[in-house]
Amino acid sequence: MVAGAVSAPQGLRVAVYDRHWATAGGGEKYAGGIAEVLSHDNDVTLIATDEVDPEWLGERLALDLGRVTVAVVDECDPLERVS
């Protein structure tokens, strides 16, 4: 590394919550698009209240969600605890 050069920041851990991932509607397209873009440089997890296959979701929404993981949580758990 060259003296004085700034190294690229390490990726962040990002959680994108949507209670209705399984419906794959307009809101999920928007949230999924955010997840897709952020997944290029960060560790992205989709937080869901029901099982959802990111491959199916990406295909349905025309998004590349191959770099995201899914965490299924109880909908009564506070998001601060699960994220």
Secondary structure in CASP SS format (residue, H / E / C, confidence):
PFRMAT SS
TARGET T0000
AUTHOR 0000-0000-0000
METHOD secondary structure of the structure
MODEL  1
M C 1.00
V C 1.00
A C 1.00
G C 1.00
A C 1.00
V C 1.00
S C 1.00
A C 1.00
P C 1.00
Q C 1.00
G C 1.00
L C 1.00
R E 1.00
V E 1.00
A E 1.00
V E 1.00
Y E 1.00
D C 1.00
R C 1.00
H C 1.00
W H 1.00
A H 1.00
T H 1.00
A C 1.00
G C 1.00
G H 1.00
G H 1.00
E H 1.00
K H 1.00
Y H 1.00
A H 1.00
G H 1.00
G H 1.00
I H 1.00
A H 1.00
E H 1.00
V H 1.00
L H 1.00
S C 1.00
H C 1.00
D C 1.00
N C 1.00
D E 1.00
V E 1.00
T E 1.00
L E 1.00
I E 1.00
A E 1.00
T C 1.00
D C 1.00
E C 1.00
V C 1.00
D C 1.00
P H 1.00
E H 1.00
W H 1.00
L H 1.00
G H 1.00
E H 1.00
R H 1.00
L H 1.00
A C 1.00
L C 1.00
D C 1.00
L C 1.00
G C 1.00
R C 1.00
V C 1.00
T E 1.00
V E 1.00
A E 1.00
V E 1.00
V C 1.00
D C 1.00
E C 1.00
C C 1.00
D C 1.00
P C 1.00
L H 1.00
E H 1.00
R H 1.00
V H 1.00
S C 1.00
END
